[in-house]
Amino acid sequence: MQFIQTIYTIWQREIIRYWRDKTRIVSTFFMPLMFLVIFGAGLNETLATGNFGVDFTQFMYPGIIAMSIMNIAFFSTISTVWDREFGFLKEILVAPVSRVAVAFGKTLGATTIASIQAIILLILAPLIGITIHITIIPQLILFMLLLAFAISGMGLLISSLMKTTESFGMVTQILIFPMFFISGAFFPLTSVPSWMSVLSYINPLPTA
Amino acid sequence: MNIIRVENLTKQFNGFTVVDHINFEVKKGEIFGFLGPNGAGKSTTINMLSTILPVTDGEAFINDFSILSQRDNVRKSIGLVFQDPSLDDRLTAEENLRFHAKLYGVPSDEFQKRKQEVLKLVDLWDRQNDIVKNFSGGMKRRLEIARGLLHYPAVLFLDEPTIGLDPQTRAHLWDYILRLKREKEMTIFMTTHYMNEAEYCDHIAIIDQGKIVASGTPRELKKQIGGDIISMTSNRKAELKKEIEKRYKKDVKEKDGFLQIEVEDGEKFLPRLFNELTVEIDSIELRKPTLDDVFLSLTGRAIREEEPSDKEHMRQRMRTRRRN
């Protein structure tokens, strides 16, 4: 019982902190939409001459969602590094609670934040002319949750090893960009060098 | 039964001994002061007692629970106020307390009652819904103390509770600490490197370079010095020192550019000094011993001679910055 309560308490704190930070909410929406507008519009024109058979925006949108999940999930786990720098981590570590529960709470907090934003992006999809079949939505959401959870877990692992926010930022950037580029969201992975396709198998992003 | 028992507690970092086989006991309901300069091993000892830091050797019991084998029970028995702030400053005071209560398994109806009790004790009751970020350094400290009390610990650990606070706030904080002892009969274990604050403690242990060099009540320790202290200065200091050593067979110590001797009866000794000395004295002072002097006589150097460490500077800056 205390185990569940610990998870819930840690989770709740993450959500409250997120909710109080309006800049964070606004900016996390802005970035994927900006990507979509700039890349989508720009590349759509450029590629209009070739015959792809699909609208580029349509092709990009799932990638955009996956990317924002990844960004937000990673970024949210930075709270652990903050907690360390600002001392709150000590308060958690001396409490008579299970460390596993603490880690779960943190991961679920980041997962929740990332998933909420992904779902909002999904709702926005029809507004910018993207067609999604109703039938695949539950599936999509399930994958979003899984991806958010996986990335949060990974983020937490990194953030628990990092001493400063600066180093955390560097490490996540180094991880995020390759993961994103070889995810198949920018270009299909059917005709890439073999080393890249091997890497893309390890990468959790293409699956999503 | 003593509430804290420490037996040969030792901590080494990379072969360097930070805490060296220390032994002490703390009685229930007293304020126990752990004194020493920066880097003497005070925080390391607290971290070991609160089970955050693994122990290299030795054993300790808090509330009869072993810090080695009964960690969760030890954790439930202690409240901690760290040297560095450990509040979540984006949350309100009330939320900080609520999360603490949940982590320590305090039931919600019980929490409402205790919240009122601890917040009123530290005079923060009417600020409970304010975001902690807007609190001053002293208010944050008080809130941390309130939080540390929320789960009714058997022992409250205060690690340098007054560091980085202005003298007025520091005095106020002491009012709260003494009120705690009076009203709750709380056992308080505190570290400090301000010797004047140690006068409030019932018992004191002085730690230097990882070893306990003295312990007892403040009165006992001051008695060890064996009398009054005369400190004087002269522009022929070396000669003066030599003459005093020769004439009175006294041990002369140097502190802050002053020569210091300990004498039985200062009032009677001064006139003798003036009559007999051939070397001129520029200024002279007679005073009763303080704990500073105890430390000086035990270790041969003053506790405050040491500059605040870089970390401490940073800490003070952080406090002021976060207050804005």
Interface residues (C-beta under 8 A of the other chain):
Chain A: Q2 Q5 T6 Y8 T9 Q12 R13 I16 R17 R20 D21 D83 F86 G87 F88 K90 E91 I92 L93 V94 A95 P96 V97
Chain B: S50 T51 I52 R71 D72 N73 R75 K76 I78 L80 F82 D84 P85 S86 L87 D88 D89 R90 L91 E95 F99 H100 K102 L103 Y104 G105 I131 R147
